[in-house]
């Protein structure tokens, strides 16, 4: 599968199924933003991506993976103006 033109967002990417999905998407060439509340797990996921898929690189321009710290328990929707 070639996902070179695809941009994806993976939530829960610090471990388990989310990490697996992020790794597979990068393997297929997608540009992936990985979100999670666990900063160490995000760093570990990014390290795995860089180790397994060196072309994905840390925040590589136009392709690769980017990590985003996200805590949906603290998310507040925008207020109506």
C-alpha positions as CSV (number, residue, x, y, z in Angstrom):
1,X,0.0,0.0,0.0
2,X,1.4,3.4,-0.9
3,X,0.1,6.3,1.1
4,X,2.7,8.9,0.0
5,X,0.1,11.6,-0.6
6,X,-1.9,10.9,2.6
7,X,-1.9,12.9,5.8
8,X,-3.2,11.2,8.9
9,X,-3.9,11.9,12.6
10,X,-3.6,9.1,15.1
11,X,-4.8,9.6,18.6
12,X,-3.6,7.4,21.4
13,X,-0.3,6.8,19.5
14,X,1.9,6.5,22.6
15,X,1.3,2.7,22.9
16,X,-0.7,-0.3,21.9
17,X,-3.0,-0.2,18.9
18,X,-2.5,3.6,18.3
19,X,1.3,3.1,18.2
20,X,0.9,0.1,15.8
21,X,-1.4,2.2,13.5
22,X,1.1,5.1,13.4
23,X,4.0,2.7,12.6
24,X,2.1,1.1,9.8
25,X,1.0,4.4,8.3
26,X,4.6,5.7,8.3
27,X,5.7,2.4,6.8
28,X,3.2,3.0,3.9
29,X,4.6,6.5,3.4
30,X,1.9,8.6,5.0
31,X,2.6,11.8,6.8
32,X,1.4,11.2,10.4
33,X,0.6,13.4,13.3
34,X,0.5,11.4,16.5
35,X,-1.4,12.6,19.6
36,X,-1.5,11.3,23.1
37,X,-1.5,12.5,26.7
38,X,1.6,10.4,27.5
39,X,4.7,12.5,26.4
40,X,7.2,9.7,27.1
41,X,5.1,7.2,25.1
42,X,5.0,9.7,22.2
43,X,8.8,10.1,22.3
44,X,9.1,6.3,22.3
45,X,6.8,6.0,19.3
46,X,8.7,8.6,17.4
47,X,12.0,6.9,18.2
48,X,10.5,3.6,16.9
49,X,9.4,5.3,13.7
50,X,12.8,6.9,13.1
51,X,14.5,3.5,13.8
52,X,12.2,1.4,11.6
53,X,11.7,4.0,8.8
54,X,14.6,6.4,8.7
55,X,13.1,8.3,5.7
56,X,10.2,9.3,8.0
57,X,12.6,11.3,10.2
58,X,11.7,13.7,12.9
59,X,9.2,16.3,11.5
60,X,10.6,15.7,8.0
61,X,9.4,18.3,5.5
62,X,6.5,17.0,3.5
63,X,6.6,13.5,5.0
64,X,7.2,11.6,8.2
65,X,5.8,11.9,11.7
66,X,5.1,14.7,14.1
67,X,4.1,14.2,17.7
68,X,1.4,16.3,19.4
69,X,0.7,16.2,23.2
70,X,-3.0,15.9,23.6
71,X,-5.2,15.6,26.7
72,X,-8.8,15.2,25.6
73,X,-10.0,15.1,29.2
74,X,-9.1,18.8,29.3
75,X,-10.4,19.8,25.9
76,X,-12.9,22.6,25.9
77,X,-14.8,23.3,22.7
78,X,-14.6,26.9,21.4
79,X,-17.2,29.2,22.8
80,X,-19.9,30.7,20.6
81,X,-19.0,34.3,19.6
